[in-house]
Amino acid sequence: MDRPALDDALTDRAAVLRAFVRPDGSLTAIPTRIRKRLVVLNEMAQHFEIGATYDETQVNNALRPWHDDVAALRRYLVEEGFLERRDGLYWRAGGTVD
């Protein structure tokens, strides 16, 4: 299945965030549909500063408030191009910019 464009996925941003993000900012679940997951991943990517590098512990600590399965979130962020990883370091590589 082809990955939808982020801009297309973001047309449903408000509805997706209402459905998957609790008032405290944690996820009710990690979306299984790619279109919805892209919306959530884009929100997470906003918490990583452009130009900064992070080790795995820092990434895990940033993701833990969202969901306990930080390994899955980290993997999705890398697979979908929101973060890149090399030599144990991560940096923001995609997502929208405010």
C-alpha positions as CSV (number, residue, x, y, z in Angstrom):
1,M,0.0,0.0,0.0
2,D,1.3,3.4,-0.9
3,R,1.9,6.0,1.8
4,P,-0.4,8.9,1.5
5,A,1.1,12.4,1.3
6,L,1.4,14.1,4.7
7,D,-0.5,17.1,3.5
8,D,-3.4,14.8,2.5
9,A,-3.4,13.1,5.8
10,L,-3.4,16.4,7.7
11,T,-6.7,17.4,6.2
12,D,-8.3,15.2,8.9
13,R,-5.9,16.4,11.6
14,A,-8.4,17.7,14.1
15,A,-10.6,14.7,14.0
16,V,-7.7,12.3,14.2
17,L,-6.2,14.1,17.2
18,R,-9.6,14.1,19.0
19,A,-9.9,10.4,18.4
20,F,-6.4,9.4,19.4
21,V,-5.0,12.0,21.9
22,R,-6.3,12.3,25.4
23,P,-6.5,15.7,27.1
24,D,-3.3,14.9,28.9
25,G,-1.5,14.4,25.6
26,S,-1.2,10.6,25.8
27,L,-2.4,8.3,23.0
28,T,-5.5,6.2,23.5
29,A,-3.8,3.8,20.9
30,I,-1.2,4.0,18.2
31,P,-3.3,4.3,15.0
32,T,-3.1,1.3,12.7
33,R,-4.2,3.1,9.6
34,I,-1.2,4.8,8.0
35,R,-3.1,8.1,7.2
36,K,-4.1,8.5,10.8
37,R,-0.7,7.4,12.1
38,L,1.0,10.1,10.0
39,V,-1.1,12.8,11.7
40,V,0.0,11.5,15.1
41,L,3.6,11.1,14.1
42,N,3.7,14.6,12.8
43,E,2.5,15.9,16.1
44,M,5.3,13.9,17.9
45,A,7.9,15.2,15.5
46,Q,7.1,18.8,16.5
47,H,8.7,18.0,19.9
48,F,12.1,17.4,18.3
49,E,14.1,20.5,17.5
50,I,15.3,20.9,13.9
51,G,19.1,20.7,13.8
52,A,19.4,18.9,17.2
53,T,20.6,15.4,17.7
54,Y,19.3,13.0,20.3
55,D,20.5,9.7,21.7
56,E,18.0,6.8,22.1
57,T,17.3,7.5,25.7
58,Q,16.4,11.1,24.9
59,V,14.1,10.0,22.2
60,N,12.5,7.4,24.5
61,N,12.0,10.0,27.2
62,A,10.4,12.4,24.7
63,L,8.0,9.7,23.4
64,R,7.1,8.1,26.8
65,P,4.4,10.7,27.7
66,W,2.6,9.7,24.4
67,H,2.6,6.0,24.9
68,D,4.5,3.2,26.7
69,D,5.6,1.4,23.5
70,V,8.4,3.9,22.7
71,A,10.1,1.3,20.5
72,A,7.2,1.2,18.2
73,L,6.8,5.0,18.1
74,R,10.5,5.4,17.5
75,R,10.4,2.8,14.6
76,Y,7.4,4.5,13.0
77,L,9.0,7.9,13.2
78,V,12.1,6.6,11.5
79,E,10.2,4.4,8.9
80,E,7.9,7.3,7.9
81,G,10.8,9.8,7.6
82,F,10.0,12.1,10.6
83,L,13.3,11.1,12.3
84,E,16.5,9.7,10.9
85,R,19.0,7.5,12.7
86,R,22.7,6.9,12.3
87,D,25.4,5.7,14.7
88,G,22.9,5.6,17.6
89,L,21.8,9.2,17.1
90,Y,18.5,10.6,15.9
91,W,17.5,13.9,14.4
92,R,14.4,15.4,13.0
93,A,14.1,14.8,9.2
94,G,10.5,15.6,8.4
95,G,7.1,16.8,9.4
96,T,5.5,20.2,9.3
97,V,7.1,23.3,10.7
98,D,5.1,25.8,12.6
